């Protein structure tokens, strides 16, 4: 994207399963149109990757802060509850 600020963040997780849980929770959280930020979320094995684009650095900063708030909540929840016990359910 021309004349934009970009931030790329890669988060390693201890396993692909934990990365998949985080990815599935975060992928439904779209950036609001008024934020003027685009976000691309992807996962490769145990790495969660997010790329933010915006015209202003402050918009990228706010989006990154919000992303990390959500990520911290997901990690805290997994640490508190543990990983799901598989009973025939498989992650997409």
Secondary structure, DSSP 8 states (H G I E B T S, - for coil): -TT-EEEEEEEE-SSHHHHHHHHHHHTT----GGG-EEEEEEEETTEEEEEEEESSHHHHHHHHHHHHHHHHHHHHHHHHH-S---SS----
